[in-house]
Protein backbone atom coordinates (compact mmCIF):
# COMPACT_ATOMS: atom_id res chain seq x y z
CA UNK A 1 0.00 0.00 0.00
CA UNK A 2 2.90 2.33 0.70
CA UNK A 3 4.18 1.79 -2.84
CA UNK A 4 0.89 3.02 -4.27
CA UNK A 5 0.90 6.09 -2.05
CA UNK A 6 4.44 7.01 -3.14
CA UNK A 7 3.45 6.59 -6.79
CA UNK A 8 0.47 8.87 -6.25
CA UNK A 9 2.59 11.43 -4.46
CA UNK A 10 5.23 11.38 -7.20
CA UNK A 11 2.65 11.77 -9.95
CA UNK A 12 1.02 14.67 -8.06
CA UNK A 13 4.38 16.34 -7.58
CA UNK A 14 5.30 15.82 -11.24
CA UNK A 15 1.83 17.03 -12.19
CA UNK A 16 2.43 20.33 -10.37
CA UNK A 17 6.16 20.87 -10.90
CA UNK A 18 6.36 20.11 -14.61
CA UNK A 19 3.72 22.66 -15.67
CA UNK A 20 5.27 25.18 -13.30
CA UNK A 21 8.70 24.66 -14.80
CA UNK A 22 7.27 24.91 -18.29
CA UNK A 23 5.50 28.13 -17.35
CA UNK A 24 8.74 29.59 -15.98
CA UNK A 25 10.58 28.51 -19.11
CA UNK A 26 7.99 30.17 -21.37
CA UNK A 27 8.04 33.38 -19.31
CA UNK A 28 11.83 33.50 -19.42
CA UNK A 29 11.76 32.82 -23.16
CA UNK A 30 9.18 35.59 -23.71
CA UNK A 31 11.30 38.07 -21.75
CA UNK A 32 14.37 37.19 -23.82
CA UNK A 33 12.43 37.58 -27.07
CA UNK A 34 11.12 40.96 -25.94
CA UNK A 35 14.63 42.08 -24.98
CA UNK A 36 16.05 40.91 -28.31
CA UNK A 37 13.33 42.72 -30.28
CA UNK A 38 14.03 45.91 -28.32
CA UNK A 39 17.77 45.70 -29.00
CA UNK A 40 17.13 44.96 -32.69
CA UNK A 41 14.82 47.96 -33.08
CA UNK A 42 17.35 50.18 -31.34
CA UNK A 43 20.14 48.93 -33.64
CA UNK A 44 17.97 49.48 -36.73
CA UNK A 45 17.26 53.03 -35.58
CA UNK A 46 20.97 53.69 -35.13
CA UNK A 47 21.68 52.18 -38.55
CA UNK A 48 19.10 54.44 -40.20
CA UNK A 49 20.59 57.50 -38.47
CA UNK A 50 24.07 56.54 -39.66
CA UNK A 51 22.84 55.96 -43.21
CA UNK A 52 21.19 59.39 -43.18
CA UNK A 53 24.44 60.94 -41.96
CA UNK A 54 26.39 59.07 -44.66
CA UNK A 55 24.03 60.35 -47.36
CA UNK A 56 24.44 63.92 -46.10
CA UNK A 57 28.22 63.53 -46.14
CA UNK A 58 28.06 62.12 -49.69
CA UNK A 59 26.09 65.17 -50.82
CA UNK A 60 28.56 67.52 -49.13
CA UNK A 61 31.51 65.64 -50.68
CA UNK A 62 29.96 65.96 -54.15
CA UNK A 63 29.45 69.69 -53.63
CA UNK A 64 33.05 70.11 -52.46
CA UNK A 65 34.36 68.24 -55.51
CA UNK A 66 32.29 70.46 -57.78
CA UNK A 67 33.54 73.58 -55.99
CA UNK A 68 37.14 72.34 -56.24
CA UNK A 69 36.85 71.77 -59.96
CA UNK A 70 35.27 75.21 -60.41
CA UNK A 71 37.85 77.05 -58.32
CA UNK A 72 40.73 75.21 -59.92
CA UNK A 73 39.88 76.14 -63.49
CA UNK A 74 42.19 78.56 -65.31
CA UNK A 75 39.36 80.94 -66.15
CA UNK A 76 38.35 81.21 -62.49
CA UNK A 77 41.96 81.83 -61.42
CA UNK A 78 42.36 84.52 -64.11
CA UNK A 79 39.11 86.20 -63.07
CA UNK A 80 40.20 86.27 -59.41
CA UNK A 81 43.62 87.63 -60.36
CA UNK A 82 42.05 90.43 -62.39
CA UNK A 83 39.22 91.19 -59.97
CA UNK A 84 40.67 90.80 -56.48
CA UNK A 85 44.39 91.40 -57.10
CA UNK A 86 44.00 93.88 -59.98
CA UNK A 87 46.55 91.96 -62.05
CA UNK A 88 46.85 92.48 -65.78
CA UNK A 89 48.62 90.71 -68.59
CA UNK A 90 51.80 92.77 -69.30
CA UNK A 91 52.14 94.60 -72.60
CA UNK A 92 54.85 93.44 -75.01
CA UNK A 93 57.10 96.43 -74.20
CA UNK A 94 56.83 95.69 -70.45
CA UNK A 95 58.21 92.16 -70.79
CA UNK A 96 61.91 91.81 -69.99
CA UNK A 97 63.73 88.64 -70.97
CA UNK A 98 66.66 87.75 -68.74
CA UNK A 99 69.27 85.37 -70.11
CA UNK A 100 71.48 83.40 -67.72
MARBA-3410 file (N, C-alpha, C, O; in Angstrom, 1 decimal):
100
0.8,-1.2,0.0,0.0,0.0,0.0,0.9,1.3,0.0,0.5,2.3,-0.6 ~ 2.0,1.2,0.6,2.9,2.3,0.7,3.5,2.6,-0.7,3.7,3.8,-1.0 ~ 3.7,1.6,-1.5,4.2,1.8,-2.8,3.2,2.6,-3.7,3.6,3.4,-4.5 ~ 1.9,2.3,-3.5,0.9,3.0,-4.3,0.8,4.5,-3.8,0.6,5.4,-4.7 ~ 1.0,4.7,-2.5,0.9,6.1,-2.0,2.1,6.9,-2.6,1.9,8.1,-2.9
3.3,6.3,-2.6,4.4,7.0,-3.1,4.3,7.3,-4.6,4.7,8.3,-5.1 ~ 3.7,6.4,-5.4,3.4,6.6,-6.8,2.5,7.7,-7.0,2.7,8.6,-7.9 ~ 1.5,7.8,-6.2,0.5,8.9,-6.3,1.1,10.2,-5.9,0.9,11.2,-6.5 ~ 1.9,10.2,-4.9,2.6,11.4,-4.5,3.5,11.9,-5.5,3.6,13.1,-5.8 ~ 4.3,11.0,-6.1,5.2,11.4,-7.2,4.5,11.9,-8.4,4.9,12.9,-9.0
3.4,11.3,-8.8,2.6,11.8,-9.9,2.0,13.1,-9.7,1.9,13.9,-10.6 ~ 1.6,13.4,-8.4,1.0,14.7,-8.1,2.1,15.7,-8.1,1.9,16.8,-8.6 ~ 3.3,15.4,-7.6,4.4,16.3,-7.6,4.8,16.7,-9.0,5.0,17.8,-9.4 ~ 4.9,15.6,-9.8,5.3,15.8,-11.2,4.2,16.6,-11.9,4.5,17.4,-12.8 ~ 3.0,16.3,-11.6,1.8,17.0,-12.2,1.8,18.5,-11.9,1.3,19.3,-12.7
2.4,18.9,-10.7,2.4,20.3,-10.4,3.8,21.0,-10.8,3.8,22.1,-11.2 ~ 4.8,20.3,-10.6,6.2,20.9,-10.9,6.4,21.0,-12.4,6.9,22.1,-12.8 ~ 6.1,20.0,-13.2,6.4,20.1,-14.6,5.6,21.3,-15.3,6.3,22.0,-16.0 ~ 4.4,21.5,-15.1,3.7,22.7,-15.7,4.3,24.0,-15.1,4.4,25.0,-15.9 ~ 4.7,24.0,-13.9,5.3,25.2,-13.3,6.6,25.5,-13.9,6.9,26.6,-14.3
7.4,24.5,-14.1,8.7,24.7,-14.8,8.5,25.1,-16.2,9.2,26.0,-16.7 ~ 7.5,24.5,-16.9,7.3,24.9,-18.3,6.8,26.4,-18.4,7.2,27.1,-19.3 ~ 6.0,26.7,-17.4,5.5,28.1,-17.4,6.7,29.1,-17.1,6.7,30.1,-17.8 ~ 7.6,28.8,-16.2,8.7,29.6,-16.0,9.6,29.7,-17.2,10.1,30.7,-17.6 ~ 9.8,28.5,-17.9,10.6,28.5,-19.1,10.0,29.4,-20.2,10.7,30.2,-20.8
8.7,29.3,-20.4,8.0,30.2,-21.4,8.1,31.7,-21.0,8.2,32.5,-21.9 ~ 7.9,32.0,-19.7,8.0,33.4,-19.3,9.5,33.9,-19.6,9.6,35.0,-20.1 ~ 10.4,33.1,-19.2,11.8,33.5,-19.4,12.1,33.7,-20.9,12.8,34.6,-21.3 ~ 11.6,32.7,-21.7,11.8,32.8,-23.2,11.1,34.1,-23.7,11.6,34.7,-24.6 ~ 9.9,34.4,-23.2,9.2,35.6,-23.7,9.9,36.9,-23.4,10.0,37.8,-24.1
10.5,36.9,-22.2,11.3,38.1,-21.8,12.5,38.2,-22.6,12.9,39.3,-23.0 ~ 13.2,37.1,-22.9,14.4,37.2,-23.8,14.0,37.6,-25.2,14.7,38.4,-25.8 ~ 12.9,37.2,-25.7,12.4,37.6,-27.1,12.1,39.1,-27.1,12.5,39.8,-28.0 ~ 11.4,39.5,-26.0,11.1,41.0,-25.9,12.4,41.8,-25.9,12.5,42.8,-26.5 ~ 13.4,41.4,-25.1,14.6,42.1,-25.0,15.4,42.1,-26.3,15.9,43.1,-26.7
15.4,41.0,-27.0,16.1,40.9,-28.3,15.4,41.8,-29.3,16.1,42.5,-30.1 ~ 14.1,41.8,-29.3,13.3,42.7,-30.3,13.6,44.2,-30.0,13.8,45.0,-30.9 ~ 13.7,44.5,-28.7,14.0,45.9,-28.3,15.4,46.3,-28.8,15.6,47.4,-29.4 ~ 16.4,45.4,-28.6,17.8,45.7,-29.0,17.9,45.8,-30.5,18.6,46.6,-31.1 ~ 17.1,44.9,-31.2,17.1,45.0,-32.7,16.5,46.3,-33.2,17.1,46.9,-34.1
15.4,46.7,-32.6,14.8,48.0,-33.1,15.7,49.1,-32.8,15.8,50.1,-33.6 ~ 16.4,49.1,-31.7,17.3,50.2,-31.3,18.5,50.2,-32.3,18.9,51.3,-32.8 ~ 19.0,49.0,-32.7,20.1,48.9,-33.6,19.7,49.4,-35.0,20.5,50.0,-35.7 ~ 18.5,49.0,-35.4,18.0,49.5,-36.7,17.8,51.0,-36.8,18.1,51.6,-37.8 ~ 17.4,51.6,-35.7,17.3,53.0,-35.6,18.6,53.7,-35.7,18.8,54.7,-36.4
19.6,53.2,-35.0,21.0,53.7,-35.1,21.5,53.5,-36.6,22.2,54.4,-37.1 ~ 21.2,52.4,-37.2,21.7,52.2,-38.5,21.1,53.2,-39.5,21.7,53.8,-40.4 ~ 19.8,53.5,-39.3,19.1,54.4,-40.2,19.7,55.8,-40.0,19.8,56.6,-41.0 ~ 20.0,56.2,-38.7,20.6,57.5,-38.5,22.0,57.6,-39.1,22.3,58.6,-39.7 ~ 22.7,56.5,-39.0,24.1,56.5,-39.7,24.0,56.6,-41.2,24.8,57.3,-41.8
23.0,55.9,-41.8,22.8,56.0,-43.2,22.4,57.4,-43.6,22.9,57.8,-44.7 ~ 21.6,58.0,-42.9,21.2,59.4,-43.2,22.4,60.3,-43.1,22.6,61.2,-44.0 ~ 23.2,60.1,-42.1,24.4,60.9,-42.0,25.4,60.7,-43.1,26.0,61.6,-43.7 ~ 25.5,59.4,-43.5,26.4,59.1,-44.7,25.9,59.7,-45.9,26.7,60.2,-46.7 ~ 24.6,59.7,-46.2,24.0,60.3,-47.4,24.3,61.8,-47.4,24.6,62.4,-48.4
24.2,62.5,-46.2,24.4,63.9,-46.1,25.9,64.2,-46.4,26.2,65.2,-47.1 ~ 26.8,63.4,-45.9,28.2,63.5,-46.1,28.5,63.3,-47.6,29.4,64.0,-48.2 ~ 27.9,62.3,-48.3,28.1,62.1,-49.7,27.7,63.3,-50.5,28.3,63.7,-51.5 ~ 26.5,64.0,-50.1,26.1,65.2,-50.8,27.1,66.3,-50.6,27.5,67.0,-51.6 ~ 27.6,66.5,-49.4,28.6,67.5,-49.1,29.9,67.3,-49.9,30.5,68.2,-50.4
30.3,66.0,-50.0,31.5,65.6,-50.7,31.4,66.0,-52.2,32.3,66.5,-52.8 ~ 30.2,65.7,-52.7,30.0,66.0,-54.1,30.0,67.5,-54.4,30.6,67.9,-55.4 ~ 29.4,68.2,-53.5,29.5,69.7,-53.6,30.9,70.2,-53.5,31.2,71.2,-54.2 ~ 31.7,69.7,-52.6,33.0,70.1,-52.5,33.9,69.8,-53.7,34.7,70.6,-54.1 ~ 33.6,68.6,-54.3,34.4,68.2,-55.5,34.0,69.2,-56.6,34.9,69.6,-57.4
32.7,69.5,-56.7,32.3,70.5,-57.8,32.9,71.8,-57.6,33.4,72.5,-58.5 ~ 32.9,72.3,-56.3,33.5,73.6,-56.0,35.0,73.6,-56.3,35.6,74.6,-56.8 ~ 35.7,72.5,-56.0,37.1,72.3,-56.2,37.4,72.4,-57.7,38.3,73.1,-58.2 ~ 36.6,71.7,-58.5,36.9,71.8,-60.0,36.6,73.2,-60.5,37.2,73.6,-61.5 ~ 35.6,73.9,-60.0,35.3,75.2,-60.4,36.4,76.2,-60.0,36.8,77.0,-60.9
36.8,76.1,-58.8,37.8,77.0,-58.3,39.2,76.8,-58.9,40.0,77.7,-59.0 ~ 39.4,75.6,-59.4,40.7,75.2,-59.9,40.9,75.5,-61.4,41.9,75.3,-62.0 ~ 39.8,75.9,-62.0,39.9,76.1,-63.5,40.7,77.4,-63.8,40.7,78.3,-63.0 ~ 41.3,77.4,-64.9,42.2,78.6,-65.3,41.4,79.8,-65.5,41.9,80.9,-65.1 ~ 40.2,79.7,-66.0,39.4,80.9,-66.1,39.0,81.5,-64.8,39.1,82.8,-64.6
38.7,80.7,-63.8,38.4,81.2,-62.5,39.6,81.9,-61.8,39.4,82.9,-61.2 ~ 40.7,81.3,-62.0,42.0,81.8,-61.4,42.3,83.2,-62.1,42.6,84.1,-61.4 ~ 42.1,83.3,-63.4,42.4,84.5,-64.1,41.4,85.6,-63.7,41.7,86.7,-63.5 ~ 40.1,85.2,-63.5,39.1,86.2,-63.1,39.4,86.7,-61.7,39.3,87.9,-61.4 ~ 39.8,85.8,-60.8,40.2,86.3,-59.4,41.4,87.2,-59.4,41.5,88.1,-58.7
42.4,86.8,-60.3,43.6,87.6,-60.4,43.3,89.0,-60.9,43.8,90.0,-60.3 ~ 42.4,89.1,-61.9,42.1,90.4,-62.4,41.2,91.2,-61.4,41.3,92.4,-61.2 ~ 40.2,90.5,-60.8,39.2,91.2,-60.0,39.7,91.5,-58.6,39.7,92.7,-58.2 ~ 40.3,90.6,-57.9,40.7,90.8,-56.5,42.1,91.4,-56.4,42.3,92.3,-55.5 ~ 43.0,91.0,-57.2,44.4,91.4,-57.1,44.7,92.5,-58.1,45.9,93.0,-58.1
43.8,92.8,-58.9,44.0,93.9,-60.0,45.2,93.6,-60.8,46.0,94.5,-61.2 ~ 45.4,92.3,-61.2,46.6,92.0,-62.0,46.1,92.0,-63.5,45.0,91.8,-63.9 ~ 47.1,92.4,-64.3,46.9,92.5,-65.8,47.9,91.7,-66.5,49.0,91.5,-66.0 ~ 47.6,91.3,-67.7,48.6,90.7,-68.6,49.5,91.8,-69.1,49.1,92.8,-69.6 ~ 50.9,91.7,-68.9,51.8,92.8,-69.3,51.8,93.0,-70.8,51.6,92.1,-71.6
52.0,94.2,-71.2,52.1,94.6,-72.6,53.5,94.1,-73.1,54.4,93.7,-72.3 ~ 53.6,94.0,-74.4,54.8,93.4,-75.0,56.1,94.3,-74.6,57.1,93.7,-74.4 ~ 55.9,95.6,-74.5,57.1,96.4,-74.2,57.4,96.4,-72.7,58.5,96.9,-72.3 ~ 56.6,95.8,-71.9,56.8,95.7,-70.5,57.5,94.4,-70.1,57.9,94.2,-69.0 ~ 57.6,93.5,-71.0,58.2,92.2,-70.8,59.7,92.3,-70.9,60.2,92.8,-72.0
60.5,91.8,-70.0,61.9,91.8,-70.0,62.4,90.4,-70.0,62.0,89.6,-69.1 ~ 63.2,90.0,-70.9,63.7,88.6,-71.0,65.1,88.7,-70.4,66.0,89.4,-70.8 ~ 65.4,87.8,-69.4,66.7,87.8,-68.7,67.3,86.4,-69.2,66.7,85.4,-69.0 ~ 68.6,86.6,-69.7,69.3,85.4,-70.1,70.3,85.0,-69.0,70.9,86.0,-68.5 ~ 70.5,83.8,-68.7,71.5,83.4,-67.7,72.9,83.6,-68.2,73.8,83.3,-67.4
END
